[in-house]
Amino acid sequence: MPGGRPTQRQAIERAAREPEEARRIFEMRVKGMTIEAIAKQFKTSPKRVHHLIDKYSKAELVPYVEEYRNLQLERLEYMWQKLVASGRLDKGDPAAISAGIAIQKRLSDNLGLDAPTKMEIEAKIDPRDIELRPMIQAARAKAREEMLAIRGEAADDTIVEGEIVEEEDDE
């Protein structure tokens, strides 16, 4: 449906095309194309181009990710050097300070310097808690069924091997 939500099939097809699109986007970015130009070529929004870059740069599933990351680091370093050479930071120029903070933040993000700290947590679990879990899940399922029966509704879907399968009406 144009302008509406994509069908399940369209969503699946789009997801299947994503890695190849992301590879091409990285290739175009490395060659120096702007986000807007790439979006125009793909007939999509700049927001979607940014989304694919973010998604696949973190996953490192695309061969151009490392080259793109290095290009971004070089650009940020160049901007930082130009900003420092301008002398505006030393003079306390608020716009220069804001730009400098933004450049340093981006460098830090790209280099993973602000990555979360790994924490180890030790917890004691009472074996009775583990035994109660299936009973609690069964009680919740039964309560849901009873609530639906009181409302005169039938369950809309059934869980089969972790997937939601819509039940067909026998009309």
C-alpha positions in Angstrom: 0.0 0.0 0.0 1.6 3.3 -1.1 2.3 5.7 1.8 1.2 3.1 4.3 2.9 0.3 6.2 4.7 -2.2 4.1 3.3 -5.7 3.9 5.2 -8.5 5.7 6.6 -9.7 2.4 7.8 -6.2 1.5 9.5 -5.9 4.9 11.2 -9.2 4.5 12.4 -8.3 1.0 13.7 -4.9 2.2 15.6 -6.6 5.1 17.1 -9.0 2.6 18.4 -6.1 0.5 19.8 -4.2 3.4 23.3 -5.6 3.6 24.0 -5.0 -0.1 22.5 -1.5 0.1 24.7 -0.8 3.1 27.8 -2.1 1.2 27.0 0.2 -1.7 26.3 3.2 0.7 29.7 2.7 2.4 31.4 2.5 -1.0 29.7 5.7 -2.1 30.6 7.5 1.2 34.3 6.4 0.9 34.3 7.9 -2.6 33.2 11.2 -1.1 29.4 11.3 -1.9 27.2 13.2 0.5 24.5 11.5 2.5 21.9 13.6 0.6 23.3 12.5 -2.8 23.3 8.8 -1.7 19.7 9.1 -0.4 18.7 10.6 -3.8 20.3 7.8 -5.7 18.6 5.2 -3.6 15.3 7.1 -3.7 15.2 7.1 0.1 15.6 9.6 2.9 18.9 10.8 4.4 17.6 9.4 7.7 17.5 5.9 6.3 21.0 6.3 4.8 22.2 7.3 8.3 20.3 4.4 9.8 22.0 1.9 7.5 25.5 3.4 8.1 25.0 3.2 11.9 23.5 -0.3 11.8 26.1 -1.9 9.6 29.1 0.1 10.9 28.4 -1.4 14.4 27.9 -4.9 13.0 31.0 -4.7 10.7 29.2 -6.8 8.1 30.3 -4.7 5.2 33.8 -4.7 3.7 34.0 -0.9 3.5 33.2 -0.3 7.2 36.9 -0.2 8.3 37.8 2.1 5.4 34.8 4.3 6.1 35.7 4.5 9.8 39.3 5.5 8.9 38.1 8.1 6.5 35.8 9.6 9.2 38.7 9.6 11.7 40.9 11.4 9.2 38.2 14.0 8.5 37.6 14.6 12.2 41.4 14.9 12.8 41.6 17.4 10.0 38.7 19.5 11.4 40.3 19.4 14.8 43.7 20.6 13.5 42.1 23.4 11.5 40.1 24.5 14.6 43.2 24.5 16.8 45.2 26.4 14.2 42.6 29.1 13.9 43.4 30.2 17.5 39.7 30.6 18.3 39.8 27.9 21.0 42.6 29.8 22.9 40.5 33.0 22.7 37.5 31.3 24.3 35.2 31.6 21.3 32.0 29.8 22.4 31.2 28.6 18.9 34.7 27.2 18.5 34.5 25.5 21.9 31.2 23.9 21.0 32.6 22.7 17.7 35.7 21.4 19.4 33.6 19.4 21.9 31.5 18.0 19.1 34.7 16.9 17.2 36.2 15.3 20.3 33.0 13.5 21.1 32.7 12.1 17.6 36.4 11.0 17.7 35.8 9.4 21.0 32.7 7.6 19.7 34.5 6.3 16.6 37.4 5.1 18.6 35.3 3.4 21.2 36.9 5.3 24.0 33.6 5.8 25.8 32.7 2.1 25.5 30.8 0.7 28.5 32.8 -0.9 31.2 32.5 -4.6 31.5 31.0 -5.6 34.8 30.8 -9.0 36.5 27.8 -9.5 38.8 27.6 -12.4 41.1 24.1 -13.4 42.3 22.9 -16.3 44.4 19.8 -17.9 43.0 17.6 -20.0 45.2 16.8 -23.4 43.4 13.2 -22.9 44.4 13.1 -19.8 42.2 14.1 -21.8 39.2 11.4 -24.4 40.1 8.7 -21.8 40.4 9.4 -20.1 37.0 7.4 -22.7 34.9 4.5 -22.6 37.4 4.4 -18.8 37.2 4.4 -18.9 33.4 1.6 -21.5 33.4 -0.4 -19.4 35.8 0.0 -16.3 33.7 -1.1 -18.2 30.5 -4.1 -19.6 32.3 -5.0 -16.2 33.7 -4.8 -14.7 30.2 -7.0 -17.5 28.8 -9.6 -16.9 31.5 -9.5 -13.1 30.9 -10.1 -13.6 27.2 -12.9 -16.1 28.0 -14.6 -13.5 30.3 -14.4 -10.9 27.6 -15.7 -13.4 25.0 -12.6 -13.1 22.9 -10.4 -15.8 21.4 -6.6 -15.6 21.4 -5.5 -13.8 18.2 -2.3 -15.8 17.8 -0.5 -18.9 19.0 3.2 -19.2 19.8 4.8 -22.0 17.8 8.6 -22.5 18.3 9.1 -18.9 19.2 7.2 -17.5 16.2 3.8 -15.8 16.2 1.5 -17.5 13.8 -1.9 -15.8 13.1 -4.8 -18.2 13.4 -7.2 -18.3 10.5 -10.9 -17.6 11.1 -13.2 -20.5 10.0 -15.8 -18.3 8.4 
